[in-house]
Amino acid sequence: MSIQKVSYVKAFLINNFMPGFLVRLFAKPYVAGDSLEKSIETARQLWTEKGITSTIDMLGEEIQTKEEVEEIVQIYLDVVEAIKNEDFATISIKPTSFGIDIDKEYCIENLRRILTAASETNLGITLDMESSDYTDATLEIYHKLQPEFPNFGTVLQTMLFRTENDILELKGLDAHIRLCIGIYIEDKGIAYTKKSEMKAKLVEYTGLLLDHNHFVAVATHDEKTIYSCLDLIENHGKGPHEAEFQMLLGVPRDRIQQELINKGYTLRLYVPFATEWKYATNYLKRRLIENPRLAIYTIRNLFGRIFQPFRRKKKKK
């Protein structure tokens, strides 16, 4: 069975048969909580304890009403106000949370409100990339707003065949690009189906972005890919001012994270929160589909916390 067919089977099983409470249990370590305050608290703790920065994101996709969009926009304005003078966090925004399904110009209007507020202190804002259905519109918005807001970045996914051309189309922009393989299940006619191909393209496109003097945020947990990108960055005569590395909250990568920090690179974790768990469900299911080992990590962490007091008692003896 092909990797793509396996992905569809996993998606079907998780989306249709996994109860919501199990999704929450397995994926809970990867969401900061159910409020803005909890996400900021998590981000601040990562910074003060480990020197790790964050990008804060409110989960919520495919929002269909302006009332819901306005509520989300206000929450993001609150996020900007809360962290605009801090060094430990940036912000990520999903187009479907800001009304792109209602009207593209309406989405642009809402983004402009956030970008204007954030520009006062040059707070970084990243426009997330969702499925390929939204790639054209997302990049159109980015091209329109980035010249006005230098603190504005977006995301490119290396699984898509089109990504090399999308990088070349950035010519003339001082772009800030988060480069990841992508977590959406795409048709084999427009996307690579093997993870090895996606990872190889991540390294290749890191070099292409650096060739054109764009800032690249390498988003991966794969250590081999990270080391390849590090070599590439150094071979280009670049360093921590031209690149950073990004990972997900909750995925255990302490050693490589500390190694990157010791080399002077920014290590940034994606720190999402959800005011309602229904908004988080799609995100959590996609993470489990992409990497079922998240459930294993969670079980390990859960049992580790349960048995930790007993280990301490044993050590005292």
Secondary structure, 3 states (H helix, E strand, C coil): CCHHHHHHHHHHHHHHHCCHHHHHHHHHHHCCCCCHHHHHHHHHHHHHHHCCEEEEEECCCCCCCHHHHHHHHHHHHHHHHHHCCCCCEEEEECHHHCCCCCCHHHHHHHHHHHHHHHHCCCCCEEECCCCHHHHHHHHHHHHHHCCCCCCEEEEEECCECCHHHHHHCCCCCCCEEEEECCCCCCCCCCECCCHHHHHHHHHHHHHHHHHCCCEEEEECCCHHHHHHHHHHHHHCCCCCCCEEEEEECCCCCHHHHHHHHHCCCCEEEEEEECCCHHHHHHHHHHHHHHCCHHHHHHHHHHHHHHHHHHHHHHHHC
